[in-house]
Amino acid sequence: MRKIGLFGGSFNPPHKGHLHLAEILHDSLALDEVRLIPAKIPPHKSDRDYAPAENRLEMCRLMAEAHDWLTADDFELTQKQISYTYYTAKHFAKTCPEDRLYLLAGGDMLASFTEWYRWKDILQMVTLACIAREEGEYQKLLPYAENLRQTGEIILVNAESFAVSSTKIRDMLRKNQNCSCYLSQNIVKYIKEKNLYTGSGAGLYQVKDKIAFLENRLTPKRFRHSCNVARVARQLAQIYGGDLEKAYFAGLVHDICKEIPFEEQYQQMMQSGYPPDQAELHSKKLWHGIAGAYFIRTEFGIEDEDILNAVRYHTVGRAGMSLLEEIIYMADMISEERDYKGVDKMRRLAQKDLKMAMLEALRDALVSVMKKNGFLSRNTVEAYHYYLLQAQETKDHKSIEDRKS
């Protein structure tokens, strides 16, 4: 019986941090083989963000060249369905019935593993092997591991961190900076030969492609709303000093999963790594925000946490929202086609004082839910308290300044 590690990821590009993780688990678990399994990214990806599938696969092969225990596998790249881990585990359990399979993952995945699609079935097919890389992370993860051991076998490995960001690497490559500390020389050479990550696409987020994709995916009414939110988001970003391109893109895709079947929304939400609170779990109309964040990360290759959070929280808000999150939340509230009572007042307030607009919008949202005897999202309640406290602190500060003068 062979011991095989399954290591999935975007590998965009595969770097020394990936190799570090694979080596630690290979040595710690005495694995016979580790398979690098690049995730599928569809044709409407951003050329500047994601290298094509065949290039990412080839770079994985290049990384594996110097290690006889490391191989690249194209399974997920050949699939038409969303690459849920369940399907990958099922495939290898079927094709390697005599072998013992280990699913390799960073420790940060362990805390949210029970939200993955068919996670119990996954644990019947593989041993989950997670690595704790940050100081104190091992102890924090132990309770999650113990809980999961009631269903399957969990292995926790403690190791030193190898700090590296794929986003940073791609940015360095675009600026023609030396990446040899993060990438092996054969991969650097390959990237240059294939002219990858040069930013030659039309704009960072390939907006024209995304608009065409949304027009085919959404009903005319929802598509019009998405375009309106994008335009308002860009206007608010200009007023408050935000990133115009990022705001427009986030506004454009915020409802990308609004009209897919609830079953698909639920599956993507539970696979996303963004745990829903109880209100979100019981309110289907809130699922699309979490599903949308998961979709644009896995299907468009968006790794910018600010954009992902803006999409995830645009339905409920949260305490301590970033400027972009506030912009998308408000743009959704005041987009051109909105005609609820008081919308004109909300539009004026949003252009004058974004924080006060957030407070008013959150208050209205809570009142509306309570009138319908609905579930109150913990995120919305905490957001309301956060902005209420900010407003009070601003008022108190102003009173002190007035007394001084």
C-alpha positions as CSV (number, residue, x, y, z in Angstrom):
1,M,0.0,0.0,0.0
2,R,1.4,3.3,-1.1
3,K,0.8,6.6,0.8
4,I,-0.2,9.4,-1.5
5,G,-0.6,13.1,-0.6
6,L,-3.2,15.2,-2.5
7,F,-2.1,18.9,-2.6
8,G,-4.6,21.2,-4.4
9,G,-4.4,24.9,-5.1
10,S,-4.3,27.5,-7.8
11,F,-0.5,27.3,-8.1
12,N,-0.5,30.7,-9.7
13,P,2.5,30.4,-9.9
14,P,3.7,27.4,-7.8
15,H,6.3,28.8,-5.5
16,K,8.8,27.8,-2.8
17,G,6.1,28.1,-0.1
18,H,4.1,25.4,-1.8
19,L,7.2,23.2,-2.0
20,H,8.0,23.9,1.6
21,L,4.6,22.7,2.7
22,A,4.8,19.6,0.5
23,E,8.3,18.7,1.7
24,I,7.3,19.0,5.4
25,L,4.2,16.8,5.0
26,H,6.1,14.3,2.8
27,D,8.8,13.9,5.4
28,S,6.5,14.0,8.4
29,L,4.1,11.4,7.1
30,A,6.6,9.3,5.1
31,L,4.6,9.7,2.0
32,D,5.5,7.8,-1.2
33,E,4.2,10.5,-3.4
34,V,2.7,14.0,-3.4
35,R,0.5,15.1,-6.3
36,L,0.1,18.8,-7.1
37,I,-3.4,19.3,-8.4
38,P,-4.0,22.8,-10.0
39,A,-7.5,24.1,-9.7
40,K,-9.5,24.8,-12.8
41,I,-10.0,28.5,-13.9
42,P,-12.5,29.1,-16.7
43,P,-11.8,31.0,-19.9
44,H,-13.3,34.3,-18.6
45,K,-10.4,34.7,-16.1
46,S,-8.3,37.8,-15.9
47,D,-5.1,37.3,-17.9
48,R,-3.3,39.6,-15.6
49,D,-4.3,37.6,-12.5
50,Y,-4.2,34.0,-13.7
51,A,-2.0,32.0,-16.0
52,P,-3.8,29.6,-18.3
53,A,-4.4,26.1,-17.0
54,E,-1.8,24.4,-19.2
55,N,0.8,26.9,-18.0
56,R,0.1,26.4,-14.4
57,L,0.2,22.6,-14.9
58,E,3.5,22.9,-16.7
59,M,4.9,25.0,-13.9
60,C,3.8,22.4,-11.4
61,R,5.7,19.8,-13.5
62,L,8.8,22.0,-13.5
63,M,8.6,22.3,-9.7
64,A,8.4,18.5,-9.4
65,E,11.4,17.8,-11.7
66,A,13.9,17.8,-8.9
67,H,11.9,15.6,-6.6
68,D,11.1,12.0,-7.5
69,W,8.2,11.9,-5.0
70,L,6.5,14.9,-6.4
71,T,4.2,14.9,-9.5
72,A,1.7,17.2,-11.2
73,D,-1.9,16.0,-11.9
74,D,-4.4,17.5,-14.3
75,F,-7.6,15.9,-12.8
76,E,-9.3,19.1,-11.8
77,L,-8.3,20.9,-14.9
78,T,-10.2,18.4,-17.0
79,Q,-13.5,18.6,-15.1
80,K,-16.5,20.6,-16.2
81,Q,-18.1,20.9,-12.7
82,I,-16.9,23.2,-9.8
83,S,-13.8,21.6,-8.3
84,Y,-15.2,20.6,-5.0
85,T,-12.7,18.7,-2.9
86,Y,-15.3,15.9,-2.5
87,Y,-15.1,15.1,-6.2
88,T,-11.3,15.1,-6.2
89,A,-11.1,12.8,-3.2
90,K,-13.7,10.5,-4.8
91,H,-11.7,10.3,-8.0
92,F,-8.5,9.3,-6.4
93,A,-10.2,6.9,-4.0
94,K,-11.6,5.2,-7.1
95,T,-8.4,5.2,-9.1
96,C,-6.1,4.3,-6.2
97,P,-8.2,1.8,-4.2
98,E,-5.2,0.1,-2.6
99,D,-3.5,3.2,-1.6
100,R,-3.8,5.4,1.5
101,L,-4.7,9.0,0.6
102,Y,-3.8,12.1,2.5
103,L,-5.4,15.5,1.8
104,L,-2.8,18.1,2.4
105,A,-3.9,21.5,3.6
106,G,-2.8,24.6,5.6
107,G,-4.0,24.8,9.2
108,D,-6.2,27.7,8.4
109,M,-8.5,25.3,6.4
110,L,-9.1,23.1,9.5
111,A,-11.3,25.6,11.4
112,S,-13.8,25.8,8.5
113,F,-13.6,22.2,7.3
114,T,-17.1,21.3,8.5
115,E,-18.5,23.8,6.1
116,W,-16.9,22.1,3.0
117,Y,-19.2,20.4,0.6
118,R,-19.8,16.8,1.8
119,W,-17.0,17.0,4.3
120,K,-18.0,13.8,6.2
121,D,-17.7,11.9,2.9
122,I,-14.3,13.4,2.3
123,L,-13.1,12.1,5.6
124,Q,-14.2,8.6,4.8
125,M,-12.0,8.6,1.7
126,V,-8.8,10.5,2.9
127,T,-6.8,11.4,6.0
128,L,-6.8,15.1,6.5
129,A,-3.3,16.3,7.1
130,C,-2.9,20.0,8.2
131,I,0.1,22.0,8.9
132,A,0.2,24.7,11.6
133,R,2.6,27.4,10.5
134,E,2.0,30.4,12.8
135,E,3.2,30.7,16.4
136,G,0.5,29.3,18.7
137,E,-1.6,28.0,15.8
138,Y,-1.0,24.3,16.7
139,Q,-2.7,24.7,20.1
140,K,-5.6,26.7,18.5
141,L,-6.2,24.0,16.0
142,L,-6.3,21.1,18.4
143,P,-10.0,21.5,19.4
144,Y,-11.0,21.5,15.7
145,A,-8.9,18.4,15.0
146,E,-10.4,16.6,18.0
147,N,-13.9,17.4,16.9
148,L,-13.2,16.1,13.4
149,R,-11.6,12.9,14.7
150,Q,-15.1,11.7,15.6
151,T,-15.7,11.4,11.8
152,G,-12.3,10.6,10.3
153,E,-8.6,10.6,10.8
154,I,-6.9,14.0,11.3
155,I,-3.2,14.7,11.5
156,L,-1.7,18.0,12.7
157,V,1.9,18.8,11.9
158,N,3.7,21.8,13.5
159,A,6.3,23.5,11.2
160,E,8.0,26.8,10.6
161,S,6.3,29.3,8.4
162,F,7.5,30.2,4.9
163,A,6.0,33.6,4.4
164,V,5.1,34.2,0.7
165,S,2.2,35.7,-1.2
166,S,1.2,34.7,-4.7
167,T,-0.2,38.1,-5.2
168,K,3.1,39.7,-4.2
169,I,5.0,37.4,-6.6
170,R,2.8,38.3,-9.5
171,D,3.2,42.0,-8.8
172,M,7.0,41.6,-8.7
173,L,6.9,39.7,-12.0
174,R,4.9,42.5,-13.6
175,K,7.5,45.0,-12.3
176,N,10.3,42.8,-13.6
177,Q,11.7,42.4,-10.1
178,N,13.9,39.5,-9.0
179,C,11.7,36.6,-7.6
180,S,14.4,34.0,-7.2
181,C,13.8,34.0,-3.4
182,Y,10.2,32.8,-4.1
183,L,10.4,30.9,-7.4
184,S,12.8,28.2,-8.7
185,Q,14.9,29.3,-11.7
186,N,13.3,26.9,-14.2
187,I,9.9,28.4,-13.3
188,V,11.2,32.0,-13.6
189,K,12.6,31.1,-17.0
190,Y,9.3,29.5,-18.1
191,I,7.3,32.6,-17.0
192,K,9.5,34.9,-19.0
193,E,9.4,32.6,-22.1
194,K,5.6,32.4,-22.0
195,N,5.2,36.1,-21.1
196,L,3.0,35.3,-18.1
197,Y,1.7,37.8,-15.6
198,T,2.7,40.8,-17.7
199,G,-0.6,42.6,-17.4
200,S,-1.1,42.6,-21.1
201,G,-4.9,42.0,-20.7
202,A,-7.3,44.9,-21.0
203,G,-7.4,46.0,-17.4
204,L,-6.6,44.3,-14.2
205,Y,-10.1,42.7,-13.8
206,Q,-10.9,42.1,-17.5
207,V,-14.2,44.1,-17.0
208,K,-15.4,43.7,-20.6
209,D,-15.2,40.0,-20.3
210,K,-17.0,40.0,-16.9
211,I,-19.8,42.2,-18.3
212,A,-20.3,39.8,-21.1
213,F,-20.3,36.9,-18.7
214,L,-22.8,38.5,-16.4
215,E,-25.1,39.5,-19.3
216,N,-25.3,35.8,-20.2
217,R,-25.6,34.6,-16.6
218,L,-28.2,37.1,-15.1
219,T,-31.7,38.1,-16.0
220,P,-31.9,41.5,-17.7
221,K,-33.3,43.1,-14.5
222,R,-30.5,41.7,-12.3
223,F,-27.8,42.5,-14.9
224,R,-29.1,46.2,-15.1
225,H,-28.9,46.4,-11.3
226,S,-25.3,45.0,-11.2
227,C,-24.2,47.6,-13.8
228,N,-25.9,50.4,-11.8
229,V,-24.3,49.3,-8.6
230,A,-20.9,49.3,-10.3
231,R,-21.4,52.9,-11.6
232,V,-22.5,54.1,-8.2
233,A,-19.6,52.3,-6.5
234,R,-17.1,54.1,-8.8
235,Q,-18.8,57.4,-8.0
236,L,-18.5,56.8,-4.2
237,A,-14.9,55.7,-4.6
238,Q,-14.1,58.9,-6.4
239,I,-15.7,61.0,-3.6
240,Y,-14.0,59.1,-0.7
241,G,-10.6,58.4,-2.3
242,G,-11.1,54.7,-3.0
243,D,-9.8,52.6,-5.8
244,L,-12.2,53.3,-8.7
245,E,-11.3,50.2,-10.8
246,K,-11.7,47.9,-7.8
247,A,-15.0,49.5,-6.7
248,Y,-16.4,49.2,-10.2
249,F,-15.4,45.5,-10.4
250,A,-16.8,44.6,-7.0
251,G,-20.0,46.4,-7.7
252,L,-20.3,44.6,-11.0
253,V,-20.0,41.1,-9.5
254,H,-21.6,41.5,-6.1
255,D,-24.8,39.6,-7.2
256,I,-23.1,37.1,-9.5
257,C,-24.7,34.2,-7.6
258,K,-28.0,35.8,-6.9
259,E,-30.0,33.8,-9.5
260,I,-28.4,30.4,-9.4
261,P,-30.4,27.6,-7.6
262,F,-30.5,27.8,-3.8
263,E,-28.9,24.3,-3.7
264,E,-25.9,25.5,-5.6
265,Q,-25.7,28.7,-3.5
266,Y,-25.8,26.6,-0.3
267,Q,-23.0,24.2,-1.6
268,Q,-20.8,27.1,-2.5
269,M,-21.5,28.9,0.8
270,M,-20.6,25.9,2.8
271,Q,-17.4,25.3,0.8
272,S,-16.4,29.0,0.9
273,G,-14.5,29.2,4.1
274,Y,-16.8,32.1,5.1
275,P,-18.9,30.7,8.0
276,P,-22.5,32.0,7.9
277,D,-24.1,33.1,11.2
278,Q,-27.4,31.5,12.2
279,A,-29.5,34.2,10.5
280,E,-27.6,33.8,7.2
281,L,-27.9,30.1,7.5
282,H,-31.7,30.3,7.8
283,S,-32.2,33.1,5.3
284,K,-31.8,31.9,1.7
285,K,-31.8,35.4,0.3
286,L,-28.5,36.1,2.1
287,W,-26.6,33.1,0.7
288,H,-25.6,34.7,-2.5
289,G,-23.2,37.1,-0.9
290,I,-21.1,34.3,0.5
291,A,-21.5,32.1,-2.6
292,G,-20.5,35.1,-4.7
293,A,-17.2,35.6,-2.9
294,Y,-16.4,31.9,-3.3
295,F,-17.3,32.0,-7.0
296,I,-15.1,35.0,-7.9
297,R,-12.2,33.5,-6.0
298,T,-12.4,30.0,-7.5
299,E,-13.7,30.9,-11.0
300,F,-12.2,34.3,-11.7
301,G,-9.1,33.8,-9.6
302,I,-9.7,36.9,-7.4
303,E,-7.4,36.8,-4.4
304,D,-7.9,40.4,-3.2
305,E,-9.4,39.9,0.3
306,D,-11.0,43.4,0.1
307,I,-13.0,42.5,-3.0
308,L,-13.9,39.1,-1.6
309,N,-15.1,40.7,1.7
310,A,-17.1,43.4,-0.2
311,V,-19.0,40.7,-2.0
312,R,-19.4,38.5,1.0
313,Y,-20.7,41.2,3.3
314,H,-22.8,43.3,0.9
315,T,-26.0,41.7,2.2
316,V,-25.4,42.0,6.0
317,G,-22.5,44.3,6.6
318,R,-20.1,43.8,9.6
319,A,-18.3,45.7,12.2
320,G,-15.1,47.4,11.0
321,M,-15.9,47.3,7.3
322,S,-13.2,48.6,4.9
323,L,-13.9,51.6,2.6
324,L,-14.6,49.3,-0.3
325,E,-17.0,47.2,1.7
326,E,-18.9,50.3,2.8
327,I,-19.0,51.5,-0.8
328,I,-20.4,48.3,-2.2
329,Y,-23.0,48.0,0.7
330,M,-24.2,51.6,0.0
331,A,-24.0,51.3,-3.8
332,D,-26.3,48.3,-3.6
333,M,-28.7,50.4,-1.4
334,I,-28.9,53.5,-3.6
335,S,-28.4,52.2,-7.2
336,E,-30.3,54.0,-9.9
337,E,-33.3,51.6,-10.2
338,R,-34.0,51.6,-6.4
339,D,-37.3,53.4,-5.6
340,Y,-38.1,52.6,-2.0
341,K,-39.3,55.4,0.3
342,G,-36.4,57.6,1.5
343,V,-34.0,56.4,-1.2
344,D,-33.3,60.0,-2.4
345,K,-32.4,61.0,1.1
346,M,-30.1,58.0,1.4
347,R,-28.4,58.9,-1.8
348,R,-27.7,62.5,-0.6
349,L,-26.4,61.2,2.7
350,A,-24.1,58.6,1.1
351,Q,-22.5,61.3,-1.0
352,K,-22.1,63.6,2.0
353,D,-21.1,61.3,4.9
354,L,-20.6,57.6,4.2
355,K,-20.3,56.6,7.8
356,M,-23.7,58.1,8.7
357,A,-25.2,56.6,5.6
358,M,-24.0,53.2,6.8
359,L,-25.6,53.8,10.2
360,E,-28.9,54.8,8.7
361,A,-28.9,51.9,6.2
362,L,-28.1,49.3,8.9
363,R,-30.8,50.7,11.2
364,D,-33.3,50.5,8.3
365,A,-32.2,46.9,7.6
366,L,-32.7,45.8,11.2
367,V,-36.1,47.5,11.5
368,S,-37.2,45.9,8.3
369,V,-36.2,42.4,9.4
370,M,-37.9,42.8,12.8
371,K,-41.1,43.9,11.2
372,K,-41.1,40.7,9.2
373,N,-40.2,38.6,12.3
374,G,-37.1,37.5,10.5
375,F,-33.7,36.4,11.9
376,L,-31.3,39.2,12.8
377,S,-27.8,38.6,11.5
378,R,-25.2,38.9,14.1
379,N,-23.0,40.7,11.6
380,T,-25.7,43.3,10.9
381,V,-26.3,43.9,14.7
382,E,-22.6,44.2,15.3
383,A,-22.2,46.5,12.4
384,Y,-25.0,48.8,13.6
385,H,-23.4,49.0,17.1
386,Y,-20.0,49.7,15.5
387,Y,-21.3,52.6,13.4
388,L,-23.5,53.9,16.2
389,L,-20.4,54.0,18.5
390,Q,-18.4,55.8,15.8
391,A,-21.2,58.4,15.4
392,Q,-21.3,58.9,19.2
393,E,-17.5,59.3,19.4
394,T,-17.6,61.8,16.6
395,K,-20.4,63.7,18.3
396,D,-18.5,63.7,21.7
397,H,-15.3,64.9,19.9
398,K,-17.1,67.7,18.2
399,S,-18.6,68.8,21.5
400,I,-15.2,68.9,23.1
401,E,-13.8,70.9,20.2
402,D,-16.7,73.3,20.4
403,R,-16.1,73.9,24.1
404,K,-12.4,74.5,23.5
405,S,-13.2,77.2,20.9
